[in-house]
Amino acid sequence: MASGQSTISGKISDNQRGLPSTTVLLLTSDSTMVKGVATDSIGEFIFEAINPGKYIISASMVGYRKFFSRPFELGQESFEL
């Protein structure tokens, strides 16, 4: 990972379990897509080599309402949702 870059990680779940194969998008604060990943078998995801800035996370899966996080500021530290 380049100097000054960070990681963002988290888990997508409903009230009962982690949700595998959920599409998770990292968006800038103006909704421009930066990266996209799918959650693993237990609903976890990670974005690596992310520059500092203001971001939003979006998650979607068939049968569930699309989720948007509140905007957040990423510095040079790792961030866990």
C-alpha positions in Angstrom: 0.0 0.0 0.0 1.3 3.4 -0.9 2.2 5.9 1.8 -0.8 7.9 2.9 -3.3 5.3 1.9 -5.7 3.4 4.2 -8.1 0.5 4.3 -11.8 0.4 5.0 -13.4 -2.8 6.3 -16.7 -4.0 7.7 -19.4 -6.5 7.8 -22.8 -6.5 6.1 -25.5 -8.3 8.1 -29.2 -8.5 8.8 -30.4 -9.1 12.4 -29.5 -12.8 12.1 -26.3 -13.3 10.1 -23.6 -11.9 7.8 -24.8 -11.6 4.2 -22.5 -13.2 1.6 -22.2 -11.9 -2.0 -23.5 -8.4 -1.1 -22.3 -5.7 -3.5 -20.5 -3.0 -1.6 -19.5 0.2 -3.3 -17.1 2.9 -2.1 -18.4 6.3 -3.3 -17.0 9.8 -3.0 -19.2 12.3 -1.2 -20.6 13.4 -4.6 -21.5 9.7 -5.3 -18.7 9.0 -7.8 -17.8 5.3 -7.6 -14.2 4.7 -6.3 -14.2 0.8 -5.9 -16.6 -2.1 -5.7 -16.3 -5.4 -3.9 -18.5 -8.4 -2.9 -18.7 -9.6 0.6 -17.2 -12.9 1.5 -19.0 -16.0 2.9 -19.6 -14.4 6.3 -20.5 -10.9 5.0 -17.1 -9.2 5.5 -15.5 -6.8 3.0 -12.4 -4.7 2.7 -11.3 -1.8 0.5 -7.5 -1.4 0.3 -5.2 1.4 -0.8 -7.8 4.2 -0.3 -6.7 7.8 -0.3 -7.8 10.2 2.4 -11.1 11.9 1.7 -14.9 12.0 2.3 -16.7 8.8 1.4 -20.0 7.0 1.5 -20.5 3.2 1.5 -23.4 1.7 -0.5 -24.5 -2.0 0.0 -27.1 -3.9 -2.1 -28.4 -7.4 -2.3 -31.4 -9.0 -3.9 -34.3 -9.1 -1.4 -33.0 -6.2 0.7 -33.4 -2.4 0.5 -30.2 -0.6 -0.7 -28.2 0.9 2.1 -26.2 4.1 2.1 -23.9 5.1 5.0 -23.6 8.6 6.3 -20.7 10.4 4.8 -17.5 9.9 6.7 -14.0 11.3 6.6 -11.0 8.9 6.0 -7.6 10.1 7.1 -4.5 8.0 7.0 -5.7 5.5 9.5 -7.7 2.3 8.8 -11.5 2.6 9.2 -13.9 -0.1 10.3 -17.6 0.0 9.8 
